[in-house]
Amino acid sequence: MSLGDEHQASGGYGGTGQTRTRLPEGGGDVYGGARRGGRASSSRSLVTVVGVVVLLIAAIAFANRGGDDSPKATATTDKPQTSPTAPSGTRPVKAVTGGVPTGFAHDRQGAESAAANYSVALGSADMFDKAKRDAIVRAIIVPSRVPDVEASLDKAYTPEFNKNVGLNEDGSTPKGYTFVSRTSPVGTKVTEDSADSATVEVWCSGLLGLAGENSTAPVTNSWFTITMELQWSDGDWKIARHSQKAGPTPIPGDERASSAEEMAKAVQEYGGFTYAR
């Protein structure tokens, strides 16, 4: 899901690492499907969703803002030598904490994999459930920032926010509808790294909406880039700060929008991935 447009400076060199999907996870997706309406309806819905999502990421970024006295990461020169289309990377981790893959390698590649997987968690439907959202935050945010992030997210996921994405005020899905919120990383790029820190950009595509006949918030697609400042903490990569901006966005195609039934079936039958560089 597109989370808005924040302002964050990043330094260092531009990496060339590419995201590669590994290990499709078994089982259906519990998030359900969604229907995309006609082009005009989708455009109006997308504008509404983007406006709401800006509030959400602003809250997240505010919580992650704050003093950080750690030294700035220094750029290195060990850029990956593989071509853009060549499969690369070690086998992704198998450990899961709070429903999120954890236990990434303490190196550049591990930071890329962590950032890709964390973007999936931040854009998932689990974020609309208080207990699951808190579990995600504890799994991916540096411990010192967890209380502030949880408090800010609680303020962001309001009854009004839930209604704007098609849910009931309490975050539950209306009867007869299926809610979907899914983020798919397209690629990663390391812009700065050192032994215990890394800045990683993740280019993503997102789906957000409610499937069902006469849905007032049909599923729409968006493109955005998340920048994560990661720190090595408690034996894993954790997010110290992160921000988001829109795009890069491709020109929309002319494919026919799928029906609510088709979208629901696709999301339920096609499981998610654990991502590796």
Secondary structure, DSSP 8 states (H G I E B T S, - for coil): -----------S-------EEEEE--S--TT-------HHHHHHHHHHHHHHHHHHHHHHHHHH-S---S-----------S-TTS---------EETTEE----SSHHHHHHHHHHHHHHHTSGGGGSHHHHHHHHHHHB-GGGHHHHHHHHHHHS-HHHHHHTT--TTS---TT-EEEEEEEEEEEEEEEE-SSEEEEEEEEEEEEEEESTT-SS--EEEEEEEEEEEEEETTEEEEEEEEEEE-------------HHHHHHHHHHS--EEEE-
